[in-house]
Amino acid sequence: MAYKNASIVEKTISFLSAGSGVNDCFFLHIDKDSIEDFSSLNKIPNVFFAQRRFRTKWGSPELAFAVASSMIELSSFTKFDYVVLLSESDLPVKTPDYIHAFLQNSNCDHILCNPLPCENPLGVPNCKWIEGGRRRIACYSFRLNDKNIATVEPRSLSFNNFKQLIKVLRYNPMLIKDIMKCFLFAKKREHPKSLIPCGGHQWFILRSTTIKRIINYLESHPDYIEYCKDTQILDEIFFSTLVFNIVDHSEIDNDILRYIKWNSGNSPDCFNESDYSLLQQCVSSKNTLLIRKVDSIQMTDVILNIVKKSSIEHYSYDT
């Protein structure tokens, strides 16, 4: 999933293509609003671009729909064992041979699936979901601006509904009319009773069998897609919920196998030159395959060189 940083994406793909006997496919969804040139990636074998592109703004349902659409497109022309979902800001901290061996031995899905209600299903410092995530399920979402989304529960005189009204007045009072119409007349949102809702990071590593189950479910339940269009920050619920409900729980590793550097808020921080010790820990950690975020080409070079020089080259359950 990419919007910018074409040079970092190219270095990441080139690094992951250098394994012995590795035959990976790299499938890129480029944001529909991106103006960056990714054409240089065409020179790398096994690089493909999604034909259907979405505008993937933060918190929009299109983030999840873009991934689902790409799953369908990818499955139509190639066979694979795993899908490793990466952003333009993710970097590997293991060699491609190590990653392959790790996944071959794991034979499970790696994704956070924390049933709601849950105060902090993402495990982010100082971050709590309002009402344990219930508002994600019961409320309609309204985008106020690039960084703010309001949730409205129809015909509910709750304190949290009042707080959302204040939020609308602060960030986008032009939406008051639509908000009040939803509050007074919209139908109550009801999550499908057949699905236990779960929260978790969008980023995952899923087996091909799980990808096929997700595609089959979505194709046979178009009503679920319609329901999800009104969900606040859908990407933090969509795949976690589906995997939890269609895969045997013994085959789910509740871990995304990547280290995320969090700042004092609830947004990931970028790695920088002062993080050398932390990077060394990530490289030496057996279950850390990836890190995020990295947005500097200089740091990309530093990190990939650390990985290349690492003594951890092969994965084994004995080590």
C-alpha positions in Angstrom: 0.0 0.0 0.0 1.8 3.1 -1.2 1.2 6.8 -1.7 4.7 8.2 -1.7 8.4 7.2 -1.0 8.8 5.4 -4.3 12.6 5.1 -3.7 12.1 3.4 -0.4 9.6 1.0 -1.9 12.1 0.2 -4.6 14.9 -0.5 -2.1 12.6 -2.7 0.0 11.5 -4.8 -3.0 15.0 -5.1 -4.3 16.2 -6.3 -0.9 13.4 -8.9 -0.6 14.1 -10.1 -4.1 17.6 -11.1 -3.2 17.0 -14.3 -1.4 18.3 -17.7 -2.5 15.6 -19.5 -4.5 13.0 -16.9 -3.6 10.2 -16.3 -6.1 8.1 -13.6 -4.5 5.5 -11.5 -6.2 5.2 -7.8 -5.3 1.7 -6.4 -5.8 1.4 -2.6 -5.4 -1.7 -0.6 -4.7 -0.8 3.1 -5.5 -3.2 5.6 -3.9 -5.5 7.1 -6.6 -4.4 10.6 -5.5 -0.7 9.9 -5.6 1.3 12.0 -8.0 4.6 10.2 -7.4 6.2 8.2 -10.2 6.5 4.5 -9.3 7.3 3.5 -12.9 11.0 2.6 -12.0 9.6 -0.5 -10.2 8.6 -2.0 -13.6 12.2 -3.0 -14.1 12.1 -5.4 -11.2 10.8 -8.9 -12.0 7.5 -10.0 -10.5 6.3 -6.5 -9.7 2.6 -5.9 -10.5 0.3 -2.9 -10.0 -3.3 -3.0 -8.9 -5.6 -2.0 -11.8 -8.3 -0.8 -9.4 -7.1 2.1 -7.3 -8.7 3.8 -4.3 -8.3 7.0 -2.4 -6.9 5.7 0.8 -7.2 8.6 3.3 -6.6 7.9 6.9 -9.6 6.4 8.6 -11.6 6.0 5.4 -13.2 2.6 4.6 -11.4 2.7 1.3 -8.2 1.6 3.1 -9.8 -1.8 3.8 -11.6 -2.0 0.5 -8.4 -1.3 -1.4 -6.7 -4.3 0.3 -9.7 -6.5 -0.3 -9.9 -5.5 -3.9 -6.2 -6.2 -4.3 -6.6 -9.6 -2.7 -9.2 -10.5 -5.4 -7.0 -9.2 -8.2 -3.8 -10.9 -7.0 -5.6 -14.2 -6.5 -6.9 -14.1 -10.1 -3.5 -14.4 -11.7 -1.0 -16.1 -9.4 -0.6 -18.7 -6.7 1.0 -17.9 -3.4 1.5 -19.3 0.2 1.2 -16.0 2.1 0.3 -12.4 1.7 2.4 -10.0 3.7 0.7 -6.6 3.8 3.2 -3.8 3.8 2.9 0.0 3.7 5.4 2.3 2.0 6.8 2.9 5.5 7.5 -0.8 6.5 11.0 -2.3 6.3 12.2 -5.9 6.8 14.6 -6.5 9.6 15.3 -10.1 8.6 16.7 -11.5 5.3 14.2 -12.8 2.8 15.5 -16.4 3.5 14.8 -16.0 7.2 11.3 -14.6 6.5 10.5 -17.5 4.1 11.8 -20.1 6.6 9.8 -18.5 9.4 6.5 -18.5 7.6 7.0 -22.1 6.3 7.5 -23.2 9.8 4.7 -21.2 11.3 1.8 -22.4 9.1 -0.7 -19.9 10.7 -2.1 -16.4 10.2 -0.3 -13.5 11.9 -2.9 -10.8 12.8 -4.2 -9.1 15.8 -7.8 -10.3 16.6 -9.0 -8.9 19.9 -12.8 -9.4 20.4 -14.8 -6.2 21.3 -15.5 -4.7 23.7 -11.8 -4.0 24.3 -10.3 -0.8 25.6 -7.1 -1.0 23.6 -7.2 -3.7 20.9 -4.2 -2.3 19.1 -1.9 -2.3 22.2 -1.0 1.4 21.6 0.3 3.4 24.5 -2.2 5.8 26.0 -4.9 4.9 23.5 -8.4 3.8 24.4 -11.3 3.0 22.2 -14.5 4.8 23.3 -16.9 2.4 25.0 -14.5 -0.4 24.2 -15.1 0.0 20.5 -18.9 -0.2 20.7 -19.2 3.1 18.8 -17.4 1.7 15.9 -20.1 -0.9 15.5 -23.3 1.1 16.6 -22.5 4.5 15.1 -22.4 6.1 11.7 -19.1 7.9 10.9 -18.6 11.3 9.4 -15.3 12.6 8.2 -14.8 16.2 9.5 -11.3 16.8 8.0 -8.1 14.8 7.3 -7.5 14.0 10.9 -10.9 13.9 12.6 -13.9 11.7 12.3 -17.2 12.0 14.3 -19.4 9.1 15.2 -23.2 9.4 15.6 -25.5 6.9 17.2 -29.1 7.5 16.1 -31.6 8.5 18.7 -29.3 8.2 21.6 -29.0 11.0 24.2 -25.7 9.7 25.5 -22.8 11.8 26.8 -20.5 10.4 24.1 -23.0 11.5 21.4 -22.9 15.0 22.9 -19.1 15.0 22.8 -19.2 14.1 19.1 -21.6 17.0 18.4 -19.1 19.3 20.0 -16.4 17.8 17.9 -18.5 18.6 14.7 -19.0 22.2 15.8 -15.3 22.6 16.3 -13.9 21.0 13.2 -16.7 21.1 10.6 -19.9 22.9 11.5 -21.1 22.7 7.9 -22.0 19.1 8.6 -24.4 19.8 11.5 -27.4 19.5 9.3 -26.3 16.0 8.0 -25.4 15.0 11.6 -28.8 15.9 13.0 -30.6 14.2 10.1 -28.7 11.0 10.9 -29.4 11.4 14.7 -33.1 11.9 14.2 -34.0 9.6 11.3 -31.2 7.0 10.5 -31.8 3.3 11.3 -30.0 1.8 14.1 -26.7 0.1 13.0 -26.5 -3.5 13.9 -23.4 -5.5 13.4 -24.0 -8.9 11.7 -25.0 -11.3 14.5 -23.0 -14.1 12.8 -19.7 -12.2 13.3 -18.0 -11.5 16.5 -16.5 -8.0 16.0 -12.7 -7.7 16.6 -10.2 -4.9 16.7 -6.6 -5.0 15.5 -4.0 -3.4 13.2 -4.7 -3.4 9.5 -1.2 -4.9 8.9 -1.2 -8.7 8.7 0.5 -11.8 7.3 -2.2 -14.3 6.0 -2.1 -17.7 4.4 -3.5 -18.2 0.9 -6.3 -20.4 2.4 -7.4 -17.5 4.6 -7.3 -15.0 1.8 -9.6 -17.3 -0.3 -12.0 -17.6 2.7 -12.1 -13.8 3.0 -12.8 -13.4 -0.7 -15.5 -16.0 -0.6 -17.2 -14.4 2.4 -17.2 -10.9 0.9 -18.5 -12.2 -2.5 -21.4 -14.0 -0.7 -22.1 -11.2 1.8 -22.4 -7.9 -0.2 -24.6 -6.6 2.7 -21.5 -6.7 5.0 -19.6 -4.4 2.6 -22.5 -2.0 2.7 -22.6 -2.1 6.5 -18.9 -1.4 6.7 -19.0 1.7 4.6 -20.3 3.6 7.7 -17.7 2.2 10.1 -15.2 4.5 11.8 -11.6 3.6 10.9 -12.8 0.4 9.3 -9.2 -0.9 8.6 -8.8 -1.5 12.3 -11.8 -3.9 12.4 -12.4 -5.3 9.0 -9.8 -8.0 8.5 -9.4 -8.8 12.2 -13.2 -9.6 12.4 -13.2 -11.7 9.3 -10.2 -13.8 10.2 -11.4 -14.4 13.8 -14.7 -15.7 12.5 -13.6 -17.8 9.6 -10.3 -19.4 10.8 -9.8 -21.9 13.6 -8.4 -19.9 16.5 -5.6 -22.4 17.0 -4.3 -21.2 13.6 -4.2 -17.5 14.5 -1.0 -16.0 16.0 -2.2 -12.8 17.7 0.9 -11.0 16.5 1.7 -8.9 13.4 5.4 -9.8 13.6 6.5 -6.2 13.3 7.7 -3.6 15.8 5.9 -0.3 15.7 7.6 2.7 17.3 4.9 4.7 19.0 5.2 8.3 20.1 3.5 9.8 23.1 0.3 10.0 21.2 -1.4 7.2 19.1 0.5 7.6 15.9 3.6 5.7 14.9 6.9 7.5 15.1 9.6 7.3 12.4 12.9 5.6 13.2 15.9 7.9 13.2 19.6 8.0 13.8 19.2 7.8 17.6 17.4 4.4 17.4 20.5 2.3 16.6 20.2 0.2 19.8 16.4 -0.3 19.2 17.1 -1.4 15.6 19.7 -3.9 16.8 17.1 -5.3 19.2 14.5 -5.6 16.4 17.1 -7.4 14.2 18.0 -9.8 16.9 14.4 -10.5 18.0 13.4 -13.9 16.6 9.7 -12.9 16.0 10.2 -9.4 14.6 10.3 -9.6 10.8 9.4 -6.0 10.1 9.4 -2.5 11.5 7.5 0.7 10.9 7.7 3.6 10.2 10.7 4.6 8.0 10.3 7.6 5.8 13.9 8.5 5.0 16.0 6.9 2.2 19.1 7.4 4.4 17.6 5.5 7.3 16.4 2.8 4.8 20.0 2.3 3.7 21.2 2.2 7.3 18.6 -0.4 8.4 19.0 -2.7 5.4 22.8 -2.7 5.9 22.3 -3.7 9.5 20.1 -6.6 8.4 22.6 -7.7 5.8 25.4 -7.8 8.3 23.4 -9.5 11.0 24.4 -13.0 12.2 20.7 -14.0 12.2 20.5 -15.4 8.7 18.4 -18.5 9.1 15.3 -19.3 11.1 15.1 -22.4 13.3 12.9 -23.4 16.2 16.0 -24.7 17.8 17.6 -21.2 18.1 
